[in-house]
Amino acid sequence: MAIFINKETRLIVQGMTGSEGTKHTGRMIVSGTNVVGGVTPGKGGQSVEIAGKTLPVFNTVAEAMAATQANASVVFVPPKFAKAAVIDAIDAAIPLVVVITEGIPVHDTAAFFAYSQTKGTTRIVGPNCPGLISPGQSNLGIIPADITGPGRIGLVSKSGTLTYQMMYELRDFGFSTAVGIGGDPIIGTTHIDCLRAFQDDPDTDAIVMIGEIGGDAEERAAAFIAEYVTKPVVGYVAGFTAPEGKTMGHAGAIVSGSSGTAQGKKEALEAAGVKVGKTPSETAELMRKILNG
């Protein structure tokens, strides 16, 4: 088992014929993902050869789904076309859309996320995220497939690079699913969504949650953990050394007063029974101790 994706996932790539889309489609195929086609408006009817596989190209997600029975999409399109691409996917009622694109205007994300909520059929992961991977089953996005194997840890992270580091640090245990949710102010799938899914997944035994300064997502996640999650959770909050009042890295990482600081988030998580490391390596060590009993 895993959350959101598994070996039954049939993937289409929106923007597959672009340079990034082509490159990462090849990577996903090599890592075992069942890529069944791509979508590039105006190029429908063509086919492309990627990583030894001949893939059909369609004009719309609905056409791609009808022809291939796809049930997930990854979006590799430039920011100005991303809103239209995601709305196309939502209109086709595809169950999962993973939006890798960075730099999408927040009002565009707000629009397509609100639209997805009215339809109620499509889960959005991202934008500005590395995607998600269930090692040995499916890999949607840009997460390297060779840094860890299948196991029983669930990982949810705002940061792409910290996702990779945590997967590597705990590679001796492996992961059921690792989800990079993205660091923008508006994202489709939250820490809480992933925590709920991992809690309900019989093949996930423990959870790593990586947050960062800014906003109150980690505080809300802590309240959810206290109420709903019975599996052990360890956490890390990026930004302990950040100066207060600075906007750091991700667009969502804005600290105002004591709200949104790393220390405040650490205290909220610890109050919910989450062990929080001061560094990624210390966080991995906390998980290692839990799994080793």
N, C-alpha and C positions, 0 to 999 in steps of 0.2 A: 504493500500500500504506500501511499504518498498523499500529499494534498495538492489539489488543483490540476496536476498533470500525472500521467503514468505511461506505461508502455502502449496503452490504447490511444494516446493522443495523436491526432492526425493534423499536422501543422501546415498552414499556408503562411507565406511571407509577403507582407505588403511592402512594396519597394524592393522586391527581390532582384530586379534587373539593374538597380543602381550599384555603385562600387561597394558600399558598406553592406547592402543587402546580399550581394553575391558572395562576398567574403564570409559573412557570418552564416549564410545558408550552408556553405561548404563545411564550416566548422560544426554546425549542428548535425548535419548528415553524418559526418565522420564519428561524432560522439554517440550515434545510434538513434537520433531523433527521426521519426517518420515524417519527413517533409514531403507533402503531396502536391505542391504547386505554389504559384505566386500570383500576386495581383499588381498590375501596373496599368492604370487607365490609358487606353489608346494602344496598348500592345497585346490585347486579347487575341488568342489564336496562335500566337507564337509559342515556341518552346525553347528552353535553354538547357545547356548541359553543365551541371555543377557537381563536382566530386563524383563523377562517374554515373550520375543519375540524370535522366532526361525529365525535365519538369515543365508542365504546361503553365502558360501565363494567361490570366483572365483579366477582364476589364473591371469586374466588381467582385466583392466578397461573396455576394449571393450566387453569382455564376460559379465561382470556385467551389463553394460548398455543395452546390447541386451536382457538380461533376466529380468531386473527390471525397465527399462526406467528411470534409475537414471539420474539426471541432475546436480549433484554436488558431490564433493568428499572432504573429509578431510584426510590429510596425517599425520599419527602417526607412522612414521618409523624412525629408527636410522639415524643419519646424513650421514653415508656412503652409505646408500641405497636410500636416498631421491631423488637424481638426477634421478635415474632410475624410481622411482615411479612417479615423476612429468612428465617425458617424456612419460611414459606409458599412463598417463591421457591425455596429449596433443595429442598423436597419436590417441586416441579414440575420440578426439574432444568434450570432456565433457565441458560444458559451464563454470564451476567454479571449481577451485581447491584451497583449503585452506590449506596452509602448516604450521602446528604448530611447526614442528621440529626446535629445537635450535641447533646452532653449525654446520650448513651446511657450508662447505668451500665456500668462496665468488666466486671462479672460477666455482664451480658447479652451484651456483645460477645464475651467469652470463650466463652460458651455457643454462640452461633450460628456463630462461627468454627470451633470444635471440631466442631460438627455438620456444617459444610460439608466439613471434612477427612475425616470418616468417609464421606460420600457421594461426594466426589471428582468432582463434575460442575459445580460452580458457582464461578466466580471472584468474590470480593467485593473491591470497591474502596471504601475508607473504613473506618469511618465518620468523621464530622466532616471532610468533604473537599469541595472544589468540583467534583469529578467529572473528566471527561476530554473532550478535543476533538481530532478530526482535522479541521482546517480545510477547509471545502468538502465534507466528507463527512458527518460526524455530530458532535453535541455533546450529551453526556449530563451534565446537572448545571446548575451556575450560572456557568460560565466565560463571560465576554462573548465573543461570536462575531466581533466586528468589530475586534478589536485586532491581529489578525495574519491572514495567509493561509497557504495550503499551501506547504510547503517541505520541507527535508531535515534539520531539526534535531529530535531527540527531547528532551523535557523531562520529568523526574520531580521532584516537589517535595513536601515536607511542608507547605508554607505556601500558602494560597490566594492571598493578596495578592501574594506574591513570584512566584507562577506568572504572574499577570497582568502584573506589571512586566517579567518576563523576556521574555514573549511580545511585549510592546510594544517593549522595547529592541531585539529582534532581528527586528522585523516586516519589515525589508527582505530578510531571508533566508527567513522562514516556517518552519513546523513540520509534521512528519509527524504526530506526536501529542504532546499535552501532558497529563500525568497528575498530578492532585493526589491524593496517596495519603492525606492526613490526618495529624494530629499526635497522635492518641490513643495511649496506651501499647500497645494491641492494635489492629492494622490488618490487613485481609485481604490486601492486595497491597503488597509492600515495594519499597524501592529496588532490591533485587537482582532481583526478578521483572521489573521494568521494564527494568533494564539488560540482562538476558538477552534480553528480547523485542526491544529496540532493536538489540542486537548481531546478532540473527538476522534483522532486517528489512532487506531489500535497498534500501529507499527511505529509510533513515535513515543519514546520513553522519557525524553527530557528535551528542554527547549533553551536555545540561546537567543537572547533578544539584544540587538544593537541599536541604540538610538544616538541622538546627537543634540547639542544645545539648540535652543530656540523652540518656540511653540510649547504646547502642553500635551503632545501625543504620548510621551512616555509616562506622564503623570496619569493620564486617562487609562493607559495600558496597565499601570500599577493597580488602579482601582478595579479593573476587570480581572486581573490575576487574583487579587484578594477574594473576589466574589466567585469566580468560576473555575480557575485553573488549579488542579490538584497535582499535576506533574511538576517535578523540580524545574525551576527556571533560574538561569544565571544571566546577568546583564552587563553591558558595557555602554557607557555614554561618552561619545567622542566630544572633546572640547574642554577637558578639565583645565588646560593651560590657556584657554582663550581669555583675552581681556574682556571684562564686562562692558556691555554697550556696543560691542563690535559686531558687524555683520560678517559671518564667517562662511566661506565656501558656498555651500548649498544655499539656494534662495530661501529655504525655510528656516535657516539657522540664524534667527534674529533674537537677541537677548535684550529684554527690557527690565531694568531693576533686578529683583531677585527671581522674577518669573523666567523660566526657561533655562536656568543655569544648570551646569553639569551636577553641581552639588545638590541642588534642589531636586533634580530628577533621581539622583542616587538615593537620597533620603526617602523619596516617595516609593521607590522600588523596594528598598530594604524594609520599609514599613509593611510592605505586602509579602514579605518573606523571600524576596529575590536576593540572591547573593550577587553583589556588584563588584567587578574587578576595576582596578585603577588603570590597567593597561589591557590590551587584547590578550597578551600572553597570560596575564594573571587570571583573566576571565576564563580562558581555556583550561587553566589549571584547576579552577573551581569546578568546572564541568567534569574534568577528569576524576577528581576526588569523588564526586557524586556517582559517576558510573562505575568506579572501582569499589564502591561501597565502603 
